[in-house]
Amino acid sequence: MADVDSKTDVPQDIVAIFHTSFHPTQGNIVDWFLKASDGLRLDGVEFSSLPSGLHLIDEDVVYFTKDNRRGVSVFRRRRTSEEGHRGFRLSSLGILLAPSPRPRPWNHVPALKALVSQIYDSLDERDILEPMQEDWEPAQAFFEERKARQQPDASGSMDWKHWNDELCVEEIASLSSHPTLHLPHLLRILGPSCLTLYKHILGRRRILIYTLPPVEAACVLCQVAADICYEDQIDSDTLLDISSDLIGTDPLLTRLKGKHKEGVNVLGMVTLHDIDMMERESKTGRGWIACTTDAIFMERPQYYDLIVDLTANSAAKAARPSMYISRQQHSGPRRPSYHISSVRFTWSDLRLWTELNRILQLDKDSTSLHHGQAGTSIHPPSAWNEVWRIYEDVCIMCAGLWTGVWRSTASGDVHLEGDDDLTLRTIRVRSIGNGIEGRPMPGAFRDVAPSNKTMRRSSGMSMNSSASKGARSAVVSVSPVAEDDEDNIADEATDADTTRDAARDRQLLTTLALLQTFHAHTGFLLSRLAMFLPPPEERERVGTVVLAPKDLAAFELGGLSGLDAKFVEWLADEYAGGAQVVVRRSWRDILGLVFGFGGM
């Protein structure tokens, strides 16, 4: 977590606070700021905190990156009759965090929203549009309370240990705003295509999410997607999650060293002003994920490898988000051109998707993105109004018939064969050599779901408990009620708190189970990669390792899928320790796979 003061119990990792607004003649400007050091530059932050399109909504939250520092801003659209502002004044109050291994700007969002409301409500009460110096006093106090006390390169967050330590926290602000808890929702809106995103994250590709305002949900999904593989990417030595008694003396099941020691970089909101940053981050090979409201990026595929179009997903039209991959076209001596082509899941993804979908079915009621204000949710597609959902079901059925693991149900849903009695406390993972390798970590879900009543009393897990008490006291003050009625009101409020706590517990357990499943599958993929690599001391000398399409079956991938072949090459680029893996896909190899010929 971020550095926390023992007295105030708030994170202390802020290096700058600023206020940006749209001026009718000057454009986006920074009109007030405080910095921890004079050398910190804020130029350009006004474009990140006020991306295009926010003039259409009243409020939003924007996550972004400025000079390797994560930031977040709270946007407000205030009505005004001032000449030149077209009826509204657009402004944002934001912060920048000190660089750290895992910055957590979401820890400040609840307090930052309250601060924005306090400042603007005071201005509205006095009918003032332009804040005066005394109006910034609450922001100055906020900055002093949460300012980084150490050097910028040393402050930030404590060492990340495990998702249990990250998510099972007592601070209500940390838990209610944590983006990773929305992983189940991300999987529901993407469906099996979420595994295309997973492959690009694990392969450290460049990913861009195109969205319409409000942007908070897309910013959160950037962090959620990066967290899918975070546990496997932060260590330079990725230890396969296989017990020593099962490994035996097999020399192939060893550690694979990744080239990078950090996870995929989460850039947050990017604009045309950030193209230089995107190109600079692309050269590192670490990979990044960002979101944008600028439609022109759809016509500039040279800046990303995968783009996810969320604009088709709305309350009026609940469709699966579209995905496009960037393809390079060689055009002789001229500069290469790029184009985008639609991409979805592959049949080889359905086995892992079945594992994930069983976990999601345990928490069917949790289908909305609770993070943020109303209107920021990304809506799950309906099975009745989306043609692509029908296509997915047909693909799953055909794939199941092909592999012999399809079964039908009375409800009409399409499933693959397997036990549906899956509990979150005992994740069911296939045995070694039979699919998703690995096992749940010892004590992985120990003490994850304590008693709701105990949790509520000790840690304030209920987000609305104080609000419920305030509402109850207001009722009593307006019209006196009998003691029995007051007890009934108290019981109803307690039941509501208990229901919310139970839903939060289910969401937490579902998230942990999904993260463990992804972690186990990543371990399986890396173990299969190790089988085809020479010993570590010979990898750089060997140079290139050539695989045939039939070799992809060892990874449970499709030999006919070009994306699966690229995915294996991406994995090798990161984990092969200097060796280069090439999947040969000539027409002879494809025919050999289809007709079962020998080595060709």
C-alpha positions in Angstrom: 0.0 0.0 0.0 1.0 3.6 -0.1 2.9 5.1 2.7 0.5 5.7 5.6 0.9 8.0 8.5 0.2 6.2 11.8 -1.8 9.1 13.2 -3.9 10.2 10.3 -4.2 6.8 8.6 -4.2 8.3 5.1 -1.8 7.5 2.2 1.1 10.0 1.9 2.4 9.7 -1.7 1.1 12.9 -3.4 3.8 15.2 -5.0 1.5 17.7 -6.7 -2.1 19.0 -6.6 -3.5 21.1 -9.4 -6.7 22.7 -10.8 -7.3 22.8 -14.5 -10.1 24.5 -16.4 -11.2 25.2 -20.0 -10.8 28.9 -20.9 -12.8 30.1 -23.9 -9.8 31.8 -25.6 -6.8 30.0 -24.1 -8.1 26.4 -24.1 -7.2 24.0 -21.3 -5.1 25.8 -18.6 -3.6 25.0 -15.2 -5.0 27.9 -13.0 -3.8 26.7 -9.5 -1.3 24.2 -8.2 1.0 23.1 -5.3 4.1 21.0 -5.8 6.4 19.1 -3.5 9.5 20.2 -5.5 10.2 23.1 -7.9 11.7 20.7 -10.5 8.3 18.9 -11.0 6.8 19.9 -14.3 3.0 20.1 -14.8 2.9 21.2 -18.5 0.5 19.1 -20.4 -1.4 17.8 -17.4 -4.3 20.0 -18.4 -4.9 17.8 -21.5 -4.8 14.6 -19.6 -7.3 15.8 -16.9 -9.7 17.4 -19.4 -9.8 14.9 -22.4 -12.1 15.6 -25.3 -15.8 14.9 -24.9 -16.2 15.6 -21.1 -18.2 18.7 -22.0 -21.1 16.3 -22.6 -21.4 15.1 -18.9 -21.6 16.6 -15.5 -18.9 14.7 -13.6 -16.3 12.1 -14.1 -13.0 10.6 -12.8 -9.9 10.5 -15.0 -6.8 8.4 -14.4 -3.7 9.3 -16.3 0.2 9.3 -16.4 2.4 12.3 -16.4 6.3 11.9 -16.7 6.1 8.4 -15.1 3.9 9.6 -12.3 0.4 8.2 -12.0 -2.4 10.7 -11.4 -6.1 11.1 -11.0 -8.5 14.0 -11.4 -12.1 14.6 -10.5 -14.0 16.5 -13.2 -17.1 18.8 -12.8 -19.3 20.7 -15.2 -20.7 23.8 -13.5 -23.5 25.9 -15.0 -22.8 29.5 -15.7 -24.2 32.4 -17.6 -20.8 33.9 -18.1 -20.2 35.1 -21.6 -18.1 32.8 -23.8 -18.5 29.7 -21.8 -21.6 28.3 -23.7 -23.5 27.8 -20.4 -20.9 25.7 -18.6 -17.6 26.0 -16.9 -15.4 22.8 -17.2 -12.8 22.1 -14.6 -10.9 19.3 -12.8 -9.0 19.0 -9.5 -6.3 16.4 -9.7 -3.2 15.0 -8.0 0.1 13.4 -9.1 1.7 10.5 -7.1 5.3 9.8 -6.5 6.8 7.1 -8.7 6.6 3.7 -7.0 6.5 -0.1 -7.9 2.6 -0.1 -7.6 1.1 3.4 -7.3 -2.5 3.4 -6.1 -4.3 6.6 -7.1 -7.7 5.1 -6.4 -6.9 5.3 -2.6 -7.4 9.1 -2.9 -10.5 9.2 -5.0 -13.2 9.2 -2.3 -11.4 12.0 -0.4 -10.7 13.9 -3.6 -14.4 13.8 -4.6 -15.4 15.1 -1.2 -12.8 17.9 -1.5 -14.2 18.9 -4.9 -17.7 19.0 -3.6 -16.6 21.1 -0.6 -14.9 23.7 -2.8 -17.5 24.0 -5.5 -20.5 24.0 -3.1 -18.9 26.9 -1.3 -18.6 28.8 -4.5 -22.2 28.0 -5.5 -23.5 29.2 -2.2 -21.8 32.6 -2.7 -22.7 32.6 -6.4 -19.0 32.9 -7.3 -17.4 31.3 -10.4 -13.7 32.1 -10.0 -12.2 30.7 -6.8 -10.2 33.1 -4.6 -7.1 32.3 -2.7 -9.0 31.4 0.5 -11.1 29.0 -1.4 -8.1 26.8 -2.0 -7.4 26.4 1.7 -9.1 22.9 1.9 -7.0 21.8 -1.1 -3.9 23.1 0.6 -4.7 21.1 3.8 -5.5 18.0 1.7 -2.1 18.3 0.0 -0.2 18.8 3.3 -1.9 15.8 4.9 -1.1 13.5 2.0 2.1 14.9 0.7 5.0 12.4 0.2 7.4 12.6 3.1 10.3 10.7 1.5 12.3 11.2 -1.7 10.1 10.7 -4.8 12.1 7.7 -6.0 11.7 5.9 -2.6 8.2 6.7 -1.6 4.9 5.3 -2.9 3.9 1.8 -2.0 5.0 -1.1 0.2 6.2 -4.3 -1.5 3.4 -6.2 -3.2 3.1 -9.7 -1.7 -0.1 -11.4 -2.8 -3.6 -10.5 -3.8 -4.9 -11.5 -0.4 -2.8 -8.7 1.2 -3.8 -6.3 -1.6 -7.6 -6.8 -1.5 -8.3 -8.1 2.0 -7.8 -4.8 3.7 -9.6 -3.1 6.5 -9.6 0.4 5.2 -13.0 1.1 3.6 -11.6 3.7 1.2 -9.1 1.3 -0.1 -11.5 -1.5 -0.7 -14.5 0.4 -2.1 -12.3 2.2 -4.7 -10.1 -0.7 -5.7 -10.3 -1.4 -9.4 -9.3 -5.0 -9.3 -12.6 -6.0 -7.6 -14.2 -5.2 -11.0 -12.5 -8.1 -12.7 -15.7 -10.3 -12.8 -17.5 -7.4 -14.6 -14.7 -7.1 -17.1 -15.0 -10.8 -18.0 -18.7 -10.6 -18.2 -18.8 -7.8 -20.7 -16.0 -9.2 -22.9 -17.1 -12.9 -22.7 -14.6 -15.4 -24.2 -12.9 -12.5 -26.0 -11.4 -11.5 -22.6 -8.8 -14.2 -23.3 -7.7 -12.3 -26.4 -7.0 -9.4 -24.1 -5.3 -11.8 -21.6 -2.9 -13.0 -24.3 -1.9 -9.4 -25.3 -1.4 -8.5 -21.6 0.8 -11.6 -20.9 2.6 -11.0 -24.2 3.4 -7.4 -23.2 1.7 -5.8 -26.2 0.4 -2.3 -26.6 -3.3 -2.1 -25.9 -5.7 0.9 -26.4 -9.3 1.2 -25.2 -11.5 3.5 -27.2 -14.5 4.9 -25.2 -17.0 7.7 -25.0 -17.4 9.9 -21.9 -17.7 9.3 -19.1 -14.2 7.7 -19.0 -13.9 6.4 -15.4 -15.1 2.9 -16.2 -12.6 2.6 -19.1 -9.7 3.9 -16.9 -10.7 1.3 -14.2 -10.8 -1.5 -16.8 -7.2 -0.5 -17.9 -6.0 -1.3 -14.4 -8.2 -4.4 -14.1 -6.8 -5.9 -17.3 -3.2 -5.2 -16.3 -3.8 -6.9 -12.9 -4.8 -10.2 -14.6 -1.1 -10.9 -15.2 0.4 -8.7 -12.5 1.4 -11.5 -10.1 3.3 -13.3 -12.9 5.0 -10.2 -14.3 6.4 -8.4 -11.3 9.1 -11.0 -10.5 12.1 -11.4 -12.8 12.0 -15.1 -11.9 8.6 -16.5 -12.5 8.2 -19.5 -10.3 5.8 -22.1 -11.6 3.0 -22.8 -9.0 3.7 -26.6 -8.8 4.4 -28.4 -5.6 7.8 -30.1 -5.3 6.4 -33.5 -4.8 4.8 -33.3 -8.2 7.8 -31.9 -10.0 10.0 -34.8 -9.0 13.3 -34.8 -10.9 12.0 -33.2 -14.1 14.6 -30.7 -15.2 12.2 -28.8 -17.5 10.0 -27.5 -14.6 12.4 -24.7 -13.6 12.2 -21.0 -13.2 11.8 -18.9 -16.3 13.3 -15.4 -16.1 11.4 -12.5 -17.5 13.2 -9.6 -19.1 11.1 -7.1 -17.1 10.5 -6.9 -13.4 7.4 -4.7 -13.6 3.9 -5.3 -14.8 2.4 -3.9 -18.0 2.4 -0.1 -17.7 -1.0 1.4 -17.1 -1.0 4.8 -18.8 -4.7 5.6 -18.2 -6.2 8.3 -20.3 -4.2 9.4 -23.3 -4.8 12.1 -25.9 -3.1 13.2 -29.1 -0.8 15.2 -26.8 0.6 11.9 -25.5 1.7 10.3 -28.7 5.4 10.9 -27.9 4.9 9.2 -24.5 3.2 6.2 -26.2 6.0 5.8 -28.7 8.6 6.1 -25.9 6.8 3.5 -23.8 6.5 1.2 -26.8 10.3 1.1 -27.2 10.8 -0.3 -23.7 9.1 -3.6 -24.6 7.3 -3.6 -21.2 3.9 -3.2 -22.8 1.2 -0.7 -21.9 -2.5 -0.3 -21.7 -4.4 3.0 -22.1 -7.8 4.5 -22.9 -8.8 7.4 -25.1 -11.8 9.4 -26.3 -10.1 10.5 -29.5 -11.6 8.6 -32.4 -8.7 9.5 -34.7 -6.7 6.7 -33.0 -8.9 4.2 -34.8 -7.2 5.5 -38.0 -3.7 5.3 -36.6 -3.1 1.6 -35.8 0.7 2.1 -35.9 0.6 3.3 -32.3 -0.9 0.1 -30.7 -1.2 -3.7 -31.2 -4.8 -4.2 -30.0 -7.7 -1.7 -29.7 -10.9 -2.4 -27.8 -13.8 -0.4 -28.9 -16.3 0.2 -26.1 -18.5 2.7 -27.9 -20.9 -0.1 -29.0 -21.6 -0.9 -25.3 -24.3 1.3 -23.8 -27.6 1.0 -22.0 -29.5 1.4 -25.3 -27.3 -1.1 -27.2 -25.7 -3.7 -25.0 -23.3 -5.3 -27.5 -19.9 -7.0 -26.9 -17.1 -4.5 -27.3 -15.3 -4.9 -30.6 -11.6 -5.8 -30.8 -9.2 -5.0 -33.6 -5.6 -6.0 -34.0 -3.0 -3.8 -35.9 -1.4 -5.4 -38.9 1.6 -4.1 -40.8 1.5 -3.9 -44.5 4.8 -3.9 -46.4 4.7 -1.5 -49.3 8.2 -1.6 -50.9 10.7 1.0 -50.0 8.1 3.4 -48.6 7.2 3.5 -44.9 5.1 0.5 -43.9 1.4 1.2 -43.5 -0.9 -0.4 -41.0 -4.5 -1.4 -40.9 -6.8 -2.9 -38.3 -8.7 -6.2 -38.6 -11.4 -7.6 -36.3 -10.4 -10.3 -33.9 -12.3 -12.4 -31.4 -11.6 -15.4 -29.3 -10.2 -18.7 -30.7 -11.6 -22.2 -30.1 -8.6 -23.0 -28.0 -9.8 -20.3 -25.5 -13.0 -22.1 -24.7 -11.4 -24.6 -22.3 -10.0 -21.8 -20.0 -13.2 -19.7 -20.5 -15.2 -22.6 -19.1 -13.1 -22.6 -16.0 -13.6 -18.8 -15.6 -17.3 -18.9 -16.4 -18.0 -21.5 -13.7 -16.6 -19.1 -11.1 -18.6 -16.2 -12.6 -21.8 -18.2 -12.3 -21.4 -18.4 -8.5 -22.0 -14.6 -8.3 -24.5 -14.0 -11.0 -26.1 -11.0 -9.2 -23.0 -8.9 -9.4 -23.4 -7.5 -12.9 -22.8 -3.8 -12.6 -19.7 -1.8 -12.2 -20.2 -0.2 -8.8 -17.2 2.0 -9.2 -18.0 5.6 -9.9 -21.2 7.6 -10.5 -24.3 6.5 -12.3 -23.8 6.4 -16.0 -20.2 5.2 -15.9 -21.1 1.5 -16.0 -20.4 -0.7 -18.9 -23.4 -2.9 -19.4 -23.2 -6.6 -19.8 -24.7 -7.8 -23.1 -28.1 -9.3 -23.2 -28.5 -12.8 -24.5 -31.7 -11.7 -26.4 -30.6 -8.5 -28.1 -27.1 -9.4 -29.2 -26.4 -11.5 -32.3 -22.8 -12.1 -31.3 -23.8 -13.8 -28.1 -25.7 -16.4 -30.3 -22.6 -16.8 -32.5 -20.5 -17.4 -29.3 -22.9 -20.1 -28.2 -22.7 -21.8 -31.6 -18.9 -21.6 -31.5 -18.8 -23.1 -28.1 -21.1 -25.9 -29.1 -19.2 -26.7 -32.3 -15.9 -26.6 -30.4 -17.3 -28.9 -27.8 -18.6 -31.4 -30.4 -15.1 -31.3 -32.1 -13.3 -32.0 -28.8 -16.0 -34.3 -27.4 -16.7 -32.3 -24.2 -20.0 -30.6 -25.1 -23.2 -31.1 -23.1 -26.6 -29.4 -23.2 -28.7 -28.2 -20.3 -32.3 -27.9 -19.6 -32.1 -24.1 -19.4 -30.7 -23.8 -22.9 -27.3 -22.5 -21.9 -24.3 -24.0 -23.6 -21.6 -25.5 -21.4 -18.6 -27.7 -21.7 -18.3 -30.9 -19.9 -17.2 -30.8 -16.3 -18.2 -30.5 -12.6 -20.2 -27.4 -11.8 -19.8 -27.9 -8.1 -17.0 -25.4 -7.8 -16.4 -23.5 -4.6 -14.3 -20.4 -4.3 -12.4 -21.7 -1.3 -11.2 -24.8 -3.1 -10.3 -23.8 -6.7 -10.6 -26.9 -8.9 -7.6 -27.0 -11.2 -6.7 -29.9 -13.5 -3.9 -32.3 -12.7 -0.4 -31.9 -14.0 -0.3 -32.5 -17.7 -4.1 -32.2 -18.2 -4.7 -28.6 -18.9 -4.5 -25.6 -16.6 -1.5 -26.5 -14.4 -1.1 -25.4 -10.8 -2.9 -25.5 -7.6 -4.4 -23.0 -5.2 -1.8 -21.5 -2.9 -1.9 -22.8 0.7 -4.2 -20.7 2.7 -5.1 -18.6 -0.4 -8.6 -17.9 0.8 -8.0 -18.2 4.5 -9.9 -15.5 6.5 -11.0 -13.9 3.3 -14.7 -13.8 4.2 -15.1 -13.2 7.9 -18.5 -12.7 9.5 -20.3 -9.9 7.9 -21.2 -8.4 11.3 -17.7 -8.7 12.6 -16.3 -7.2 9.5 -18.7 -4.3 9.5 -18.0 -3.4 13.2 -14.2 -3.7 13.0 -13.4 -2.3 9.6 -16.4 -0.3 8.4 -16.8 -2.7 5.4 -20.4 -1.4 4.8 -20.1 1.6 2.5 -23.4 3.0 3.5 -23.7 2.2 7.2 -23.2 5.8 8.2 -25.6 7.0 5.6 -28.2 4.6 6.9 -27.9 5.8 10.4 -28.2 9.4 9.2 -31.3 8.6 7.3 -32.8 6.8 10.3 -32.1 9.8 12.6 -33.7 12.2 10.0 -36.9 10.1 10.0 -37.1 10.3 13.8 -36.6 14.0 13.9 -39.3 14.8 11.3 -42.1 12.6 12.7 -41.8 10.8 16.0 -42.4 7.0 15.7 -43.1 4.3 18.1 -40.3 2.4 19.7 -41.3 -0.8 17.9 -41.3 1.1 14.5 -37.8 2.4 15.3 -36.6 -1.1 16.1 -38.1 -2.3 12.8 -36.3 0.5 10.9 -33.0 -0.4 12.6 -33.5 -4.1 11.8 -34.2 -3.2 8.1 -31.1 -1.1 8.0 -29.0 -3.8 9.5 -30.4 -6.4 7.0 -29.6 -4.0 4.2 -26.0 -3.6 5.5 -25.7 -7.4 5.8 -26.9 -7.9 2.3 -24.4 -5.4 0.9 -21.6 -6.9 3.0 -22.5 -10.4 1.7 -22.4 -9.1 -1.9 -19.0 -7.5 -1.3 -17.7 -10.7 0.2 -18.9 -12.7 -2.8 -17.3 -10.1 -5.2 -14.0 -10.4 -3.3 -14.0 -14.2 -3.3 -14.9 -14.3 -7.0 -12.1 -11.9 -7.9 -9.5 -13.9 -5.9 -10.7 -17.1 -7.6 -10.4 -15.6 -11.0 -7.0 -14.2 -10.4 -5.8 -17.6 -9.1 -7.2 -19.3 -12.2 -5.3 -16.9 -14.5 -2.2 -17.4 -12.4 -2.4 -21.2 -12.7 -2.9 -21.1 -16.4 0.1 -18.8 -16.9 2.2 -21.2 -15.0 1.0 -24.0 -17.3 1.9 -22.0 -20.4 5.4 -21.2 -19.1 5.9 -24.9 -18.1 5.1 -25.9 -21.7 7.4 -23.2 -23.1 10.2 -24.6 -20.9 9.8 -28.0 -22.6 10.8 -26.6 -26.0 13.7 -24.5 -24.8 17.3 -25.7 -24.5 19.1 -25.6 -21.1 19.5 -22.0 -19.8 23.2 -21.9 -20.5 22.7 -22.8 -24.2 19.7 -20.5 -25.0 21.6 -17.5 -26.3 24.0 -19.8 -28.3 21.2 -21.7 -29.9 19.5 -18.6 -31.1 16.3 -19.7 -32.8 13.9 -22.5 -31.8 11.5 -23.5 -34.5 8.1 -24.9 -33.6 5.6 -26.5 -36.0 1.8 -25.8 -35.7 1.3 -29.2 -34.2 3.5 -28.2 -31.3 1.0 -25.6 -30.2 -1.2 -28.5 -29.0 1.2 -28.8 -26.0 0.1 -25.3 -25.0 -3.6 -26.2 -25.5 -3.6 -23.7 -28.4 -4.8 -24.0 -31.9 -2.3 -24.9 -34.6 -4.5 -23.1 -37.2 -4.7 -19.9 -35.3 -2.3 -17.1 -36.3 -3.0 -15.3 -33.0 -2.1 -18.4 -30.9 1.2 -18.7 -32.9 2.0 -15.1 -32.3 1.1 -15.5 -28.6 3.7 -18.2 -28.2 6.4 -16.1 -29.9 5.5 -13.2 -27.5 5.9 -15.4 -24.5 9.3 -16.6 -25.7 10.4 -13.0 -26.3 9.8 -12.3 -22.6 10.7 -15.6 -20.9 13.0 -17.6 -23.2 16.1 -16.0 -21.8 17.6 -14.8 -25.1 16.4 -17.6 -27.3 14.0 -16.7 -30.1 11.0 -19.0 -30.8 9.4 -19.0 -34.3 6.2 -20.9 -35.1 6.5 -22.1 -38.6 3.2 -21.6 -40.5 3.9 -22.5 -44.2 1.2 -24.2 -46.3 3.2 -27.5 -45.9 3.0 -27.2 -42.1 -0.8 -26.4 -42.2 -1.5 -29.4 -44.4 0.6 -31.6 -42.2 -1.5 -30.5 -39.2 -4.8 -31.0 -40.9 -4.1 -34.3 -42.6 -1.8 -35.7 -39.9 1.4 -35.9 -41.9 4.7 -36.4 -40.2 7.4 -33.8 -39.8 7.4 -31.7 -42.9 
